[in-house]
Amino acid sequence: MECEIYKIPRSSLYYKRSKRITDTLLKTKIEFNRIFHPYYGYRRHSYQFEMNKKKVHRIVQIYSLYGLARMKRKFMKPWDRNLAHMWVKNFKKEFEVQCIHQVWNSDFTHIYYKGIELFLATILDEYSKQVVWYQIWFHHGKELVLSAVKQAVMKTKQTPIYIHSDQGSEYRSYEYFDALEKYNISASMSRKSSPWENGSQESFYGKLKFELWNLNRFWNIAEVIEAIHLYIYYYNNNRIHTSLKMTPVDFAKLHS
């Protein structure tokens, strides 16, 4: 009746829920989380807060709280370009990984610091995405990848069914195949010029190099090596993996 007298729409008297308070609280949580995880996108924030992704995405868009993103780069290995294709197949395609320590991925990457070249070799579990073992050397070769495999077996006291790698010269040596045969491990290899077939390793190296940022900010090579150690610990124990929706260590504990 009053609405008709004063010519006010009835809908204007209905209670309207305000999102301002909840939005502000969520915005504050995201801003605080970005201090420790500046590279998180809305998905990782939602997994950490155990909230709906669409809600977190909306706040990220409204307040431009986007995580730092890396540019894709293509790295070629000219020294491996003329090598013939190996007879070893990519068995990872045909094998369904159902638990940890069934398939390990092996690879190494170059890290440059003020004219110094470091080589980081890693063994990464395909199921849990956890870095099982890593080696940092000042030179590369078959000894680097062999040492990484041997130390990973000694640390975990586990031997996978397959170790997957690319067709680099380091993985073509007789010593490498002899070591795998000793541990009763079968070799699996990506096709030449097909880095996506070892995507877990390539993705890890991409994240590591981008999130370590500019290495020239360090005073010496010892600080660079320490930063690599700290990042791998952070990646295993604190960084939420999108495909797992938790950290690799938590996922491994859950599925061990």
N, C-alpha and C positions, 0 to 999 in steps of 0.2 A: 504493500500500500504506500509506504513512504517513498519507495523508488518511483512510483507513478507520479506522486505529488511533486517530488523534486527532480523528476525526469533523469534519474540515475540508473544506468544498466545494473541489473541484479548481479551479473557476473563480477562486477567491481567490488562487491561485498564479500565474495568468497575468499576463504583463506588460501593464500598462495605460498607454497613452500619456497623458502629462499635457499639457494645453493652457495651463497657467498661464504658462509662460515666453513662448511666442509671443503669447499674449493680452496680456501685460504690455507686450511690445515694441510691438505694434500700438497699444495704448492710448496709449503714450508718443508714438508718431509722430502720432497723431490730435490729441492735446493740443498738441503743438508746432505742427502745421499750423494749428490753430484760432487761434493767436496772429496769424498773417498773414492768415488767411481765416476770420474768425469766422462768416461766413454760409454756409459750406459744409455741405451735408448729406452723407449717407453715399455717395451716388453720385459726387459730385465728389472726395471723398477716395479712393474706389476707383479712379477714373480717374487721379488723380495718382500713387497708389502702384502702379498697374497690378496690382491685386489683385481677387479675387472680391468682387462686391458683397454677397453674402450674408454673407460672413465679416466684412466691415467693418460691415455693418448690425447684426450680432449684438453686436459690441463697443460700437458706439454705443448700442444699447439697454441693455446690461448696465450701462454706466458713465454713462448719460445725457449723452452727448457730442453732443447735438443742436445743429445750427446755428440761429442766430437767424432767425426767420421773420417776414414782414411781414403785416399785415392788409390785406385787399382793400378798396379805397375806390373809390367811383364819383364821377367828376368830370363835371359837366355844363357845357356852354357855352351860357348863356342867350342870348348875342348871335347865335349861329348857329341857334337853335332854329326861327325862323320863315322861314329861307331855303328856297327851293324846291330840289327834288332836281336835281342836275346831270345832264346828258346823258352824261357820261363813265362808262364801265363799269369794273368791276373786272377788268381784263385779267390781273391776277396769278393769278386762279383758273384761267384757261385756258392759262397759259403755264408750261411746265415749266423751272424754273431749273436749269441744268446746270453753270454756272461763275460765277466772280465777275464783277462789273460788268455783269450782264445786267439785273437789277432792283434799283433803289435805293428805299428807303423814306424818306419825308420827313415830318417833323412838328416841332412845337415844344411846349414845356411852360413853365409858370410856376414860379418858385422864389422863395419869400418869405423875407425876412430883416429883422426889426425894422422893419417898415413899408415896406421897399424891395422892389420887385418886379423880378426878373430874368426874362429870356426866353431859354431855351436852345433853339436850332433845330439839328437833327441830320440828317445824311444817313447812313443805315445800309444796308450791302449785304445783300441778302436771303440770298445763298448763304453767305457767310462770317460773317454777323452782326457784322461789323466796323463801327465808326463811322468812316466815310470822311472826314467833315468835320463841324465844329460851329461855331456862332456864339453868342456871349453878348452880348445887347444889353439896354438899359434900356427899350426900347419894342418893340412888336411891330407887324407889318403886312406888306404884301406885300414890302417891301424886305428884311425879315429872311429870309424863305424864298428870295427871289430871290438874295440874296447867298450863302446856304448852297449853293444849286445851282451857281452860277457858280464859287465857290471850290473845290467838290468836283471839278468838271470840270478846272479849272486844275491842281489838285494831282495828280490821278490820270492826267491826260491820257487819260481814258477817258470815253465817253458810253454810258450804259446804253440798253437797248431801251425800258424803261419806268421812270418814276418814279411810285411809288405814294404817295398821301396820302389824308387824309380830305377832306370837303367843306367845310372851313372857308373863311371869307371871304377869307383870305390866298391861297388856291389857286384862287380864282375870277376873279382879275383878268386883264385882257387882257395885261398885262405878263408875267405868269407863263407864259401859253400862248405868247406871242411868244418868250420865252426858250427854252422847250422846242423850239419849231419851229426856232429858230436852230441849236440843237445836234442837231436831228434826233432828238429824244426824244419818245416818245408818253406821254401822261398816263394814269394809272390811278387810280381813286378808290374808296374804300370807300363802301358805302351809308350813308346818314344813320343816326346812332345805332347804328352797328355797329363799335365799336372793335376787336373781335376780328379784323376783316379787315385790320387793320394791327397784328397781334399782336406782331411783332418790336419795333416802336418802343414800343408800350405797355408791353411787358415790360421793355425797357431803362430807361424812365423810372421804372417802379415800383422796380426794383433800385437805381437811382441815388438816388432820394429816400429810400429806406429805409436804404441803407448809408451815406449821408452823415450820417444820424442827425439830431440836433437842431442846426440851424444857428446857434442863439443862443449856442452855446458859442464861436463865433468873435468876435474883437475888432472886426473891421470888414468891410466888403463886399469888400475886396481879398483877405482870407483866404478868404472864401466862394468867390470866383472861382478862386482858386488850388486850393481843394479840389475844385472841379468839374473843372479841368484834370487834376489828379492822378488823380481817380477814372476819367475816360475813358481815361487812359493805362493804369491798372490793369486796367480792363475789357477793353481790346484786347489787352494784352500778358501779363497775369498770371492773370486770372480764367478758370477752366475753364468753358466753356459746355456745359451738359448735353447738348444735342442734337448737339454737335460732338465731345464727349469730349476737347477740347483748347481752347486759347485761340483767339480769332478770328484773330489774327495768324499763329499757327502753322498754322491751317487754310488761310488764304489763301496762305501760302508753299507749302504742300503741294499745293494745287490751282491754283496760278497757271499 
